[in-house]
Amino acid sequence: MKLYFDKRPFSWDASYPIYDETGQEAYHIVGEPGKKENIISLQNRNGVELGRVKCRKTFWGSWRFSLWYDSQQVAAVEKVNRHGVVRYELRYNRWRLFGNVLAFEYDIYDGTYMVMHAGNEDSAYPGKYVLDTSYSNNEQAALLVALAMEAANSTLPPRK
């Protein structure tokens, strides 16, 4: 399924919908900056939370994003800056990230199979950002990873 959203760059105090191919709201995203950690909540169209991304600063100063389902951590994304080179480490089911995350043009592979493609535009909806998860049945996990990538590229708010 292709998911479309037009909210970029990511904002921590905003909430916005994500639409499916038919133009109906499929998911709703809510950003919540907090005292100890920042949270991105993924909700279905009825407001039921499906998963969340928690953001914390590590001891070494990099940011780590943990992906949660039902109060269990299932994955982690870390933005690492070593020797002036920024790279993203993704730890979830042997998934690997290829492409340009800053330009929102990247693919996620599980071994040799594509899980998700993230792109800037689609011919059906010009000006929108597209997540194509039709390659796999891990739509919510791929969406949480994409939200973590967007949050990693945003300006992180100071903790209160």
Secondary structure in CASP SS format (residue, H / E / C, confidence):
PFRMAT SS
TARGET T0000
AUTHOR 0000-0000-0000
METHOD secondary structure of the structure
MODEL  1
M C 1.00
K E 1.00
L E 1.00
Y E 1.00
F E 1.00
D C 1.00
K C 1.00
R C 1.00
P C 1.00
F C 1.00
S C 1.00
W C 1.00
D C 1.00
A C 1.00
S E 1.00
Y E 1.00
P E 1.00
I E 1.00
Y E 1.00
D C 1.00
E C 1.00
T C 1.00
G C 1.00
Q C 1.00
E E 1.00
A E 1.00
Y E 1.00
H E 1.00
I E 1.00
V E 1.00
G E 1.00
E E 1.00
P C 1.00
G C 1.00
K C 1.00
K C 1.00
E C 1.00
N E 1.00
I E 1.00
I E 1.00
S E 1.00
L E 1.00
Q E 1.00
N E 1.00
R C 1.00
N C 1.00
G C 1.00
V C 1.00
E E 1.00
L E 1.00
G E 1.00
R E 1.00
V E 1.00
K E 1.00
C E 1.00
R E 1.00
K E 1.00
T C 1.00
F C 1.00
W C 1.00
G C 1.00
S C 1.00
W E 1.00
R E 1.00
F E 1.00
S E 1.00
L E 1.00
W E 1.00
Y E 1.00
D C 1.00
S C 1.00
Q E 1.00
Q E 1.00
V E 1.00
A E 1.00
A E 1.00
V E 1.00
E E 1.00
K E 1.00
V E 1.00
N E 1.00
R E 1.00
H C 1.00
G C 1.00
V E 1.00
V E 1.00
R E 1.00
Y E 1.00
E E 1.00
L E 1.00
R E 1.00
Y C 1.00
N C 1.00
R C 1.00
W E 1.00
R E 1.00
L E 1.00
F E 1.00
G E 1.00
N E 1.00
V C 1.00
L C 1.00
A C 1.00
F C 1.00
E E 1.00
Y E 1.00
D E 1.00
I E 1.00
Y E 1.00
D E 1.00
G C 1.00
T C 1.00
Y E 1.00
M E 1.00
V E 1.00
M E 1.00
H E 1.00
A E 1.00
G E 1.00
N C 1.00
E C 1.00
D C 1.00
S C 1.00
A C 1.00
Y C 1.00
P C 1.00
G C 1.00
K C 1.00
Y E 1.00
V E 1.00
L E 1.00
D E 1.00
T C 1.00
S C 1.00
Y C 1.00
S C 1.00
N C 1.00
N C 1.00
E H 1.00
Q H 1.00
A H 1.00
A H 1.00
L H 1.00
L H 1.00
V H 1.00
A H 1.00
L H 1.00
A H 1.00
M H 1.00
E H 1.00
A H 1.00
A H 1.00
N H 1.00
S C 1.00
T C 1.00
L C 1.00
P C 1.00
P C 1.00
R C 1.00
K C 1.00
END
